[in-house]
Amino acid sequence: MKTMHPDKDILKKSLDGLIKNLLDSRTPEGCWLGCLSSSALSTATALFALGIVDKKQYQPQIQKGLDWLCENSNTDGGWGDTPQSISNIGTTMLCWSAFVVADNSVQYEKTVTSAEKWLIKNAGSLEAEHLLKAVNAKYGKDRSFSSPILTMCAIAGRLNSSENIWKSITPLPFELAVVPHGFYKSIGLPVVSYALPALIAVGQLHFHRRKPINPVTGFIRYLSLNKTYNILTNIQPENGGFLEAAPLTAFVIMTLAAAGKKGSIVVKKGLRFLLDSVRKDGSWPIDTNLATWVTTLSINALAANPDFNNFLSLEDRKNLQQWLLSQQHRKLHPYTNADPGGWAWTNSPGAVPDADDTAGTLLALHNLNLFDESVLQAVNAAIKWLLNLQNKDGGIPTFCRGWNKLPFDRSSPDITAHTIAALALWLDKLSEPMKKQAHRALHNALDYLARKQNADGTWFPLWFGNQFATTQQNPLYGTAKVLTGLSRLFSQLGSERLKMVQKAVSWILSIQHSNGGWGAEKSITPSIEETALAVDALAALINQWPADRKDYFPLEKIHSQSLKGTSWLIENTKNTVFSHSPIGLYFARLWYSEELYPLIFTVSALSKVQSVNLQQK
């Protein structure tokens, strides 16, 4: 079927409706909250933690959570991270283990039997040896997630009832929590601060169940018990949720409770967090929300439209600016030791600052266009924070400068490009010394992107993927985000860097489906999110491309293909509610979807398409 290009009236009508939908999605405070997908893994760990502490008291929440797991198991008997996700070994083992706290096991017998069949098929058997091997194979050397998973299964008795099972699970060295932060830097080791709660709580349970063979190690761990517990107490947010994450908080609760600390303050605060964050249907999301992230994405999407100031009144913009400024971290973070100046993904107390949200907030503050002294001070602090975060390879990591050994200190092309866009926007507002430093950072970041570009012209993102793609990567997301980030610098790029852009654009054009949509790769069914990202990147290219460099691109062809994508988006977003895909990757590569992503991405893309004027090129 031939795809027709939308006329201006159809485009405007569709975009107006989508913008209204996005504006109507605001909270009473004027920001955006969004809604993360419910998570089988979160639900299993949370209800199990409640059951370990007091099965009788929390039976209503436990039963409702188990009912939700039954209703949302996959047809193959397993569970994925979201209701739309493919079954995987870790989540299925946790859900299987959660059913041991049921008040009536017969009620869930069919679901448990189906899960066991899936595990036998995918792990070889239900024997502990096979299950341990399967989990360790998935998570490799990173024990910060595989050890908690296996520990919950051991507590549940799913790995056999013998105490010998504790010999087979690698214990976490909780004593390392007392080592000063600076020591890691001095010996060249990355600091994975996010894992500290699990490191301490899971490690203490293993010490409780089985003392180390080495007496020196045992003595050190014995001396570390109180000190590490105090550290855990000090880094727990007031609302009780570590990283705002139900699974991490649940792992801490269940392991401390199993080690005899049911009445501890950490467990009590953690329980309050779980009870406060459970949903009406009995499920838990992977995290509280992405309020800061979706708010800045929404502002920046609306700002792509020339009528931005008509969508958000001056009072609205002032309120949003104040809301964003109030969330900037202005002290050394007690959890990760992050310097002041950054923003986290949410305004909730358990979050930690990261580069992607800091760059997104810088863009949003610029788009709000209310430059006063408070904004300039915040911007200078944020840019200083980002510049100090840059790795030696020129790339920008997520949480901490490091050695590219783990996701938390690993440079990422999409985050690097996001930072490039933020720096480029604010250059003229910086002092001369900081401006020089920013120019050097931009040069090094561009060199990094050139080195990290794949042979086919793509870049891989770090915190986004596609479960159906090769190695579950999402080259469409990464490549589109890099192109969009670079669009503000097109006129300043030399010939080698422009060739880098050419390769990326050619790849995006080559994987478009005949119906106009895009998936993460050519063979993958299109999604709203990925199609919008591709259209957004192509429209940004046309809008920002220098008029004196026409020979680099056939802009008419690019525009034609972006219009086919536009038609696909209009058709697939014509209803008030439309699908959202699990393309997001949380800590430990847990999949999630966010209901605002397709709406926000589409508003941004169609706004840029509406602004295209080829006659000026």
C-alpha positions as CSV (number, residue, x, y, z in Angstrom):
1,M,0.0,0.0,0.0
2,K,1.4,3.4,-1.0
3,T,2.1,5.7,1.9
4,M,0.7,9.2,1.4
5,H,2.4,12.3,2.8
6,P,0.2,14.2,5.2
7,D,-0.9,17.7,4.2
8,K,-0.4,20.6,6.5
9,D,-3.9,20.6,7.9
10,I,-3.8,16.9,8.8
11,L,-0.4,17.4,10.4
12,K,-1.5,20.5,12.4
13,K,-4.7,18.8,13.6
14,S,-2.9,15.7,14.7
15,L,-0.1,17.8,16.4
16,D,-2.6,20.1,18.2
17,G,-4.4,17.0,19.6
18,L,-1.2,15.5,20.8
19,I,0.0,18.7,22.4
20,K,-3.3,19.0,24.2
21,N,-2.9,15.5,25.4
22,L,0.6,16.2,26.7
23,L,-0.5,19.4,28.4
24,D,-3.4,17.6,30.0
25,S,-1.0,15.0,31.4
26,R,0.5,17.6,33.8
27,T,0.1,17.2,37.6
28,P,-1.6,20.0,39.6
29,E,1.8,21.4,40.3
30,G,2.4,21.9,36.5
31,C,5.1,19.3,35.9
32,W,4.8,15.8,34.4
33,L,4.9,12.6,36.5
34,G,4.4,9.9,33.8
35,C,3.7,6.3,34.7
36,L,6.3,3.5,34.6
37,S,5.1,0.0,33.7
38,S,4.3,-2.4,36.5
39,S,7.1,-4.9,37.0
40,A,6.8,-8.6,37.7
41,L,10.3,-8.5,39.3
42,S,9.4,-5.5,41.5
43,T,6.1,-7.1,42.5
44,A,7.7,-10.5,43.3
45,T,10.5,-9.0,45.5
46,A,8.2,-6.5,47.3
47,L,5.5,-9.0,48.3
48,F,8.2,-11.6,49.3
49,A,9.9,-9.0,51.5
50,L,6.5,-8.3,53.2
51,G,6.0,-12.0,53.7
52,I,9.4,-12.5,55.3
53,V,8.8,-9.7,57.8
54,D,5.2,-10.6,58.7
55,K,3.2,-12.9,56.5
56,K,0.0,-12.5,58.5
57,Q,0.0,-8.8,58.8
58,Y,0.7,-8.1,55.1
59,Q,-1.4,-11.0,53.7
60,P,-3.8,-8.6,51.8
61,Q,-0.9,-7.0,49.9
62,I,0.7,-10.3,49.4
63,Q,-2.4,-12.0,47.9
64,K,-3.1,-9.1,45.6
65,G,0.5,-9.1,44.4
66,L,0.4,-12.8,43.7
67,D,-2.9,-12.4,41.9
68,W,-1.3,-9.8,39.7
69,L,1.6,-12.1,38.9
70,C,-0.8,-14.9,37.9
71,E,-2.7,-12.5,35.6
72,N,0.5,-11.2,34.0
73,S,2.6,-14.3,33.5
74,N,3.5,-15.0,29.9
75,T,1.8,-17.8,27.9
76,D,5.1,-19.8,28.1
77,G,4.8,-19.9,31.9
78,G,7.6,-17.4,32.7
79,W,7.8,-13.7,33.4
80,G,9.6,-10.8,31.8
81,D,10.4,-7.5,33.5
82,T,7.2,-5.8,32.2
83,P,3.9,-7.4,31.0
84,Q,5.2,-6.8,27.4
85,S,8.6,-8.4,28.0
86,I,10.0,-11.7,27.0
87,S,10.4,-14.2,29.8
88,N,13.8,-14.3,31.4
89,I,15.6,-16.5,34.0
90,G,16.0,-13.9,36.8
91,T,12.5,-12.5,36.9
92,T,10.9,-16.0,36.5
93,M,13.0,-17.4,39.4
94,L,12.0,-14.5,41.6
95,C,8.3,-14.8,40.8
96,W,8.4,-18.6,41.3
97,S,10.1,-18.0,44.7
98,A,7.5,-15.3,45.7
99,F,4.7,-17.9,45.7
100,V,6.1,-19.6,48.8
101,V,4.6,-16.8,51.0
102,A,1.1,-17.5,49.7
103,D,-1.5,-18.2,52.4
104,N,-3.1,-20.8,50.1
105,S,-0.6,-22.5,47.8
106,V,-3.2,-24.6,46.1
107,Q,-4.8,-21.5,44.7
108,Y,-1.6,-20.8,42.7
109,E,-0.6,-24.3,41.9
110,K,-1.2,-24.0,38.1
111,T,0.9,-20.8,37.8
112,V,3.7,-22.3,39.8
113,T,3.7,-25.5,37.8
114,S,3.9,-23.5,34.5
115,A,6.8,-21.5,35.9
116,E,8.6,-24.7,36.8
117,K,8.1,-26.1,33.3
118,W,9.6,-22.9,31.9
119,L,12.6,-23.1,34.3
120,I,13.2,-26.8,33.4
121,K,13.2,-25.9,29.7
122,N,15.5,-22.9,30.0
123,A,17.8,-23.9,32.9
124,G,17.9,-27.7,32.4
125,S,16.2,-28.7,35.6
126,L,15.0,-27.3,39.0
127,E,18.2,-28.5,40.7
128,A,20.1,-25.8,42.4
129,E,23.2,-26.4,40.3
130,H,21.4,-25.7,37.1
131,L,19.5,-22.7,38.4
132,L,22.7,-21.1,39.8
133,K,24.5,-21.7,36.5
134,A,21.7,-20.1,34.5
135,V,21.6,-16.9,36.7
136,N,25.3,-16.5,36.8
137,A,25.6,-17.0,33.0
138,K,23.1,-14.1,32.5
139,Y,24.7,-11.6,34.8
140,G,28.4,-12.6,34.4
141,K,30.9,-11.0,36.7
142,D,28.5,-8.5,38.1
143,R,27.3,-10.2,41.3
144,S,25.5,-7.1,42.6
145,F,22.3,-8.4,41.1
146,S,22.8,-12.2,40.6
147,S,23.7,-12.6,44.3
148,P,20.5,-11.0,45.6
149,I,18.4,-13.0,43.1
150,L,19.9,-16.3,44.3
151,T,19.7,-15.2,47.9
152,M,16.0,-14.6,47.7
153,C,15.5,-18.0,46.0
154,A,17.6,-19.6,48.8
155,I,15.5,-17.9,51.6
156,A,12.4,-19.2,49.8
157,G,13.9,-22.8,49.8
158,R,13.7,-23.0,46.0
159,L,17.4,-23.9,45.8
160,N,16.8,-26.9,48.2
161,S,16.4,-26.7,51.9
162,S,20.0,-27.6,52.9
163,E,22.2,-25.0,54.5
164,N,24.9,-26.1,52.1
165,I,23.3,-24.0,49.4
166,W,24.9,-20.9,51.0
167,K,28.3,-22.3,50.0
168,S,27.2,-22.2,46.3
169,I,26.2,-18.5,46.2
170,T,29.0,-16.0,46.0
171,P,28.8,-13.8,49.2
172,L,29.0,-10.1,48.7
173,P,32.0,-8.5,50.5
174,F,30.0,-6.1,52.7
175,E,33.1,-5.1,54.6
176,L,34.2,-3.0,51.5
177,A,31.5,-0.5,52.4
178,V,33.7,0.8,55.2
179,V,36.6,1.5,52.9
180,P,36.9,5.3,52.3
181,H,35.5,6.5,48.9
182,G,38.9,8.0,47.9
183,F,40.6,4.6,48.2
184,Y,38.8,3.3,45.2
185,K,40.0,6.2,43.1
186,S,43.6,5.8,44.2
187,I,43.7,2.2,43.1
188,G,41.7,2.7,39.9
189,L,38.5,0.9,40.8
190,P,35.1,2.1,39.8
191,V,32.8,2.9,42.7
192,V,29.4,1.3,42.2
193,S,27.7,3.2,45.0
194,Y,24.2,2.1,43.8
195,A,25.0,-1.4,45.0
196,L,25.9,-0.5,48.5
197,P,22.5,-1.3,50.1
198,A,22.5,-4.8,48.6
199,L,26.2,-5.3,49.2
200,I,25.7,-4.6,52.9
201,A,22.3,-6.3,53.6
202,V,22.9,-9.4,51.4
203,G,26.4,-9.7,52.5
204,Q,25.4,-9.6,56.2
205,L,22.8,-12.4,55.7
206,H,25.5,-14.6,54.1
207,F,27.8,-14.0,57.0
208,H,24.9,-14.8,59.3
209,R,24.2,-18.1,57.5
210,R,27.8,-19.2,56.8
211,K,31.0,-17.8,58.2
212,P,34.0,-17.6,55.8
213,I,36.6,-20.4,55.8
214,N,39.4,-17.9,56.1
215,P,39.5,-16.7,59.8
216,V,41.0,-13.3,58.9
217,T,38.1,-12.6,56.5
218,G,35.7,-13.8,59.1
219,F,37.2,-11.5,61.7
220,I,37.2,-8.5,59.4
221,R,33.5,-9.1,58.5
222,Y,32.6,-9.5,62.2
223,L,34.2,-6.2,63.0
224,S,32.4,-4.6,60.0
225,L,28.8,-5.7,61.0
226,N,27.9,-2.6,63.1
227,K,29.8,-0.1,61.0
228,T,28.3,-1.2,57.7
229,Y,24.8,-1.3,59.2
230,N,25.3,2.2,60.3
231,I,26.3,3.2,56.8
232,L,23.1,1.6,55.5
233,T,21.1,3.6,58.0
234,N,22.8,6.8,57.0
235,I,22.3,6.4,53.2
236,Q,18.7,5.3,53.5
237,P,16.5,8.2,52.3
238,E,13.8,9.5,54.6
239,N,11.1,7.8,52.6
240,G,12.8,4.5,53.0
241,G,13.4,3.7,49.3
242,F,16.9,3.0,48.2
243,L,17.2,4.7,44.7
244,E,13.4,4.9,44.7
245,A,13.6,1.3,43.6
246,A,11.2,-1.4,45.0
247,P,13.5,-4.3,44.1
248,L,16.6,-2.9,45.8
249,T,14.6,-1.8,48.9
250,A,12.9,-5.2,49.0
251,F,16.2,-7.1,48.8
252,V,17.5,-5.1,51.8
253,I,14.4,-5.8,53.8
254,M,14.2,-9.5,53.2
255,T,17.9,-10.2,53.8
256,L,18.0,-8.1,57.0
257,A,14.8,-9.8,58.2
258,A,16.2,-13.2,57.4
259,A,19.4,-12.3,59.4
260,G,17.3,-11.5,62.5
261,K,16.8,-7.7,62.1
262,K,13.0,-7.5,61.4
263,G,12.6,-4.8,63.9
264,S,15.5,-2.6,62.7
265,I,14.9,1.0,61.6
266,V,16.1,0.2,58.1
267,V,13.5,-2.5,57.7
268,K,10.7,-0.4,59.2
269,K,11.4,2.5,56.8
270,G,11.8,0.2,53.9
271,L,8.4,-1.4,54.6
272,R,6.8,2.0,54.7
273,F,8.3,2.8,51.2
274,L,6.9,-0.5,49.8
275,L,3.5,0.0,51.3
276,D,3.4,3.6,50.0
277,S,4.4,2.6,46.5
278,V,2.2,-0.4,45.8
279,R,-0.4,0.2,43.1
280,K,-4.2,-0.4,43.3
281,D,-3.9,-3.5,41.2
282,G,-1.3,-5.0,43.6
283,S,1.8,-4.5,41.5
284,W,4.9,-2.3,42.0
285,P,6.8,-0.4,39.3
286,I,10.6,-0.7,38.9
287,D,11.0,2.9,40.3
288,T,8.8,5.5,41.8
289,N,8.7,7.7,38.7
290,L,10.9,9.6,36.2
291,A,9.3,13.0,37.0
292,T,12.3,15.2,36.3
293,W,13.2,13.3,33.2
294,V,9.7,13.3,31.6
295,T,9.2,17.0,32.6
296,T,12.4,18.1,30.9
297,L,11.6,15.9,27.9
298,S,8.1,17.5,27.7
299,I,9.4,21.0,28.0
300,N,12.0,20.4,25.3
301,A,9.4,18.7,23.0
302,L,7.0,21.6,23.3
303,A,9.8,24.1,22.7
304,A,10.4,22.5,19.3
305,N,7.2,24.2,18.3
306,P,7.2,27.9,17.4
307,D,4.0,28.3,19.4
308,F,5.7,27.2,22.6
309,N,4.9,30.3,24.5
310,N,1.2,29.8,23.7
311,F,1.2,26.4,25.2
312,L,2.9,27.4,28.4
313,S,2.0,30.8,29.9
314,L,4.6,32.9,31.5
315,E,3.3,31.8,34.9
316,D,3.5,28.2,33.8
317,R,7.1,28.6,32.7
318,K,8.1,30.4,35.9
319,N,6.6,27.6,38.0
320,L,8.4,25.0,35.9
321,Q,11.7,26.8,36.2
322,Q,11.3,27.1,40.0
323,W,10.4,23.4,40.2
324,L,13.5,22.4,38.3
325,L,15.8,24.7,40.2
326,S,14.5,23.4,43.5
327,Q,15.7,19.9,42.5
328,Q,19.3,20.7,41.7
329,H,21.6,18.8,44.1
330,R,23.6,21.5,46.0
331,K,25.5,19.3,48.4
332,L,27.9,16.4,48.2
333,H,25.5,13.4,47.7
334,P,25.7,11.1,50.8
335,Y,25.0,8.0,48.7
336,T,27.3,8.3,45.7
337,N,29.6,11.1,46.8
338,A,28.6,13.0,43.6
339,D,29.6,16.7,43.6
340,P,27.0,19.4,43.8
341,G,25.4,20.7,40.6
342,G,23.6,17.8,39.0
343,W,20.0,16.7,38.6
344,A,18.5,13.2,39.1
345,W,15.7,11.5,37.3
346,T,13.0,12.3,39.9
347,N,12.3,14.8,42.6
348,S,11.9,12.0,45.2
349,P,14.6,11.8,47.9
350,G,16.0,8.4,46.9
351,A,17.4,9.5,43.5
352,V,21.0,10.4,42.6
353,P,22.3,13.0,40.1
354,D,23.2,11.8,36.6
355,A,24.5,13.3,33.4
356,D,21.5,12.6,31.1
357,D,19.0,14.4,33.5
358,T,21.5,17.3,34.1
359,A,21.9,17.8,30.3
360,G,18.1,17.6,29.8
361,T,17.4,20.1,32.5
362,L,20.0,22.5,31.1
363,L,18.2,22.3,27.7
364,A,14.8,22.8,29.5
365,L,16.0,25.9,31.4
366,H,17.3,27.4,28.2
367,N,14.0,26.7,26.4
368,L,12.0,28.3,29.3
369,N,13.9,31.5,28.4
370,L,13.8,33.1,31.8
371,F,17.4,34.1,32.4
372,D,17.8,35.5,35.8
373,E,20.7,35.3,38.3
374,S,19.3,32.1,40.0
375,V,19.2,30.3,36.6
376,L,22.7,31.4,35.6
377,Q,24.1,30.3,38.9
378,A,22.4,26.9,38.6
379,V,23.6,26.6,35.0
380,N,27.2,27.3,35.9
381,A,27.2,24.8,38.7
382,A,25.6,22.2,36.4
383,I,28.1,22.7,33.5
384,K,31.0,22.6,36.0
385,W,29.5,19.3,37.2
386,L,29.3,17.9,33.7
387,L,32.8,19.0,32.7
388,N,34.2,17.3,35.8
389,L,32.4,14.2,34.9
390,Q,33.9,13.7,31.5
391,N,36.0,10.6,31.2
392,K,39.5,10.4,29.8
393,D,38.1,9.0,26.5
394,G,36.2,12.2,26.0
395,G,32.8,10.6,26.6
396,I,30.3,11.4,29.3
397,P,29.3,8.6,31.7
398,T,26.0,8.4,33.7
399,F,26.8,8.8,37.4
400,C,30.6,8.9,38.0
401,R,33.8,9.5,36.2
402,G,35.7,6.3,36.0
403,W,37.3,3.6,34.0
404,N,34.6,2.3,31.7
405,K,34.3,-1.0,33.5
406,L,30.7,-0.9,34.6
407,P,27.5,0.9,33.3
408,F,27.7,3.6,36.0
409,D,31.1,5.0,34.9
410,R,31.0,3.9,31.3
411,S,30.9,6.7,28.6
412,S,27.8,6.6,26.5
413,P,27.3,8.1,23.0
414,D,23.7,9.3,23.5
415,I,24.5,10.9,26.9
416,T,27.6,12.4,25.4
417,A,25.6,13.9,22.5
418,H,23.0,15.2,25.0
419,T,25.7,16.9,26.9
420,I,27.1,18.4,23.7
421,A,23.7,19.9,22.9
422,A,23.4,21.4,26.4
423,L,26.9,22.9,26.4
424,A,26.4,24.3,22.9
425,L,23.3,26.2,24.0
426,W,24.8,27.8,27.0
427,L,28.3,28.7,25.7
428,D,27.6,32.4,25.3
429,K,26.5,32.7,28.9
430,L,29.7,31.2,30.4
431,S,32.7,33.0,31.7
432,E,35.8,32.9,29.5
433,P,37.7,30.3,31.5
434,M,34.7,28.0,31.7
435,K,34.0,28.6,28.0
436,K,37.5,27.5,27.1
437,Q,37.1,24.4,29.2
438,A,33.7,23.7,27.5
439,H,35.2,24.1,24.1
440,R,37.9,21.5,24.9
441,A,35.2,19.2,26.3
442,L,33.2,19.5,23.1
443,H,36.2,18.7,21.0
444,N,37.1,15.7,23.0
445,A,33.4,14.6,23.0
446,L,33.3,14.8,19.2
447,D,36.5,12.7,19.0
448,Y,34.9,10.1,21.3
449,L,31.7,9.9,19.1
450,A,33.9,9.4,16.0
451,R,35.7,6.5,17.7
452,K,32.5,4.9,19.0
453,Q,30.6,5.0,15.8
454,N,30.0,1.5,14.4
455,A,31.1,0.6,10.9
456,D,27.5,0.8,9.7
457,G,27.1,4.4,11.0
458,T,25.3,3.6,14.2
459,W,25.8,4.3,17.9
460,F,24.6,2.1,20.7
461,P,22.9,3.7,23.8
462,L,23.5,2.6,27.3
463,W,20.2,2.8,29.1
464,F,17.9,1.9,26.2
465,G,17.5,-1.2,24.2
466,N,15.1,-3.4,22.2
467,Q,14.4,-6.9,23.4
468,F,13.9,-8.2,19.8
469,A,17.2,-6.6,18.5
470,T,20.6,-8.3,18.0
471,T,22.2,-8.5,21.5
472,Q,19.1,-6.5,22.6
473,Q,20.8,-3.2,21.7
474,N,18.9,-0.3,20.2
475,P,21.0,1.3,17.5
476,L,18.0,3.4,16.3
477,Y,17.7,5.1,19.7
478,G,21.4,5.7,20.0
479,T,21.9,7.0,16.5
480,A,18.9,9.3,16.5
481,K,19.9,10.8,19.8
482,V,23.4,11.4,18.7
483,L,22.2,13.1,15.5
484,T,19.7,15.3,17.4
485,G,22.4,16.3,19.9
486,L,24.9,17.2,17.2
487,S,22.3,19.2,15.2
488,R,23.2,22.4,16.9
489,L,26.8,22.1,15.8
490,F,26.3,21.2,12.1
491,S,27.6,24.5,10.9
492,Q,30.8,24.1,12.9
493,L,31.7,20.6,12.0
494,G,34.7,19.8,9.7
495,S,34.5,17.5,6.8
496,E,35.5,14.4,8.8
497,R,32.7,15.0,11.3
498,L,30.2,15.6,8.6
499,K,31.0,12.2,7.1
500,M,30.2,10.8,10.5
501,V,26.8,12.4,10.2
502,Q,26.3,11.2,6.7
503,K,26.9,7.6,7.6
504,A,24.4,7.8,10.5
505,V,21.7,9.4,8.4
506,S,22.2,6.9,5.6
507,W,21.7,4.0,8.1
508,I,18.5,5.5,9.5
509,L,17.1,5.9,6.0
510,S,18.1,2.4,5.1
511,I,16.1,0.7,7.8
512,Q,12.8,2.4,7.3
513,H,9.9,0.0,6.7
514,S,7.8,0.3,3.6
515,N,4.9,1.5,5.7
516,G,6.9,4.5,6.9
517,G,7.7,3.3,10.5
518,W,11.0,2.5,12.2
519,G,12.0,-0.2,14.6
520,A,15.4,-0.6,16.4
521,E,16.7,-2.5,13.4
522,K,15.4,-3.2,9.9
523,S,13.9,-6.6,10.8
524,I,12.0,-5.3,13.9
525,T,8.4,-4.2,13.9
526,P,8.1,-0.4,14.1
527,S,7.1,1.3,17.4
528,I,5.8,4.8,18.1
529,E,8.9,5.7,20.2
530,E,11.4,4.6,17.6
531,T,9.6,6.0,14.6
532,A,9.3,9.4,16.4
533,L,13.0,9.4,17.3
534,A,13.9,8.7,13.6
535,V,11.6,11.4,12.3
536,D,12.8,13.8,15.0
537,A,16.5,13.3,14.0
538,L,15.8,13.7,10.3
539,A,13.7,16.8,10.8
540,A,16.3,18.3,13.1
541,L,18.9,17.6,10.4
542,I,16.9,19.5,7.7
543,N,16.1,22.4,10.0
544,Q,19.6,22.9,11.2
545,W,21.6,22.0,8.1
546,P,23.7,24.9,6.8
547,A,22.4,26.3,3.5
548,D,25.9,26.3,2.0
549,R,26.4,22.6,2.4
550,K,23.6,21.2,0.2
551,D,26.0,18.8,-1.5
552,Y,26.3,16.6,1.6
553,F,22.7,15.5,1.6
554,P,19.7,15.0,-0.7
555,L,17.5,17.0,1.7
556,E,14.4,16.5,-0.5
557,K,14.7,12.7,-0.2
558,I,15.3,12.9,3.5
559,H,12.3,15.1,3.9
560,S,10.2,12.7,1.9
561,Q,11.1,9.7,4.1
562,S,10.5,11.7,7.2
563,L,7.0,12.6,5.9
564,K,6.3,8.9,5.4
565,G,7.3,8.4,9.0
566,T,5.1,11.3,10.0
567,S,2.1,9.7,8.3
568,W,2.8,6.5,10.2
569,L,2.9,8.4,13.5
570,I,-0.3,10.2,12.8
571,E,-2.1,7.0,12.0
572,N,-0.7,5.2,15.1
573,T,-1.4,8.0,17.6
574,K,-4.9,9.0,16.4
575,N,-6.5,7.5,19.6
576,T,-6.3,9.2,23.0
577,V,-4.4,6.2,24.4
578,F,-1.8,4.4,22.4
579,S,0.8,1.7,23.0
580,H,4.1,2.2,24.7
581,S,7.1,-0.2,24.3
582,P,9.6,-1.5,26.9
583,I,12.6,0.2,25.4
584,G,14.0,1.6,28.6
585,L,16.7,-0.2,30.6
586,Y,16.9,0.4,34.4
587,F,19.7,-0.7,36.7
588,A,20.9,-4.3,36.1
589,R,19.4,-4.0,32.6
590,L,15.8,-4.4,33.8
591,W,13.3,-3.4,31.0
592,Y,10.7,-0.8,31.5
593,S,8.2,1.2,29.5
594,E,7.0,4.8,30.2
595,E,3.6,5.8,29.1
596,L,4.7,9.4,28.2
597,Y,7.6,8.4,25.9
598,P,5.5,7.8,22.8
599,L,3.5,11.0,23.3
600,I,6.5,13.2,24.1
601,F,8.7,11.8,21.3
602,T,5.9,12.3,18.8
603,V,5.1,15.9,19.8
604,S,8.8,16.7,19.4
605,A,9.1,15.0,16.0
606,L,5.9,16.4,14.5
607,S,6.8,19.9,15.7
608,K,10.1,19.8,13.9
609,V,8.5,18.4,10.8
610,Q,5.9,21.3,10.9
611,S,8.8,23.7,11.0
612,V,10.7,22.3,8.0
613,N,11.1,24.8,5.1
614,L,13.1,23.4,2.3
615,Q,12.8,26.6,0.3
616,Q,15.3,28.2,2.7
617,K,17.9,25.4,2.1
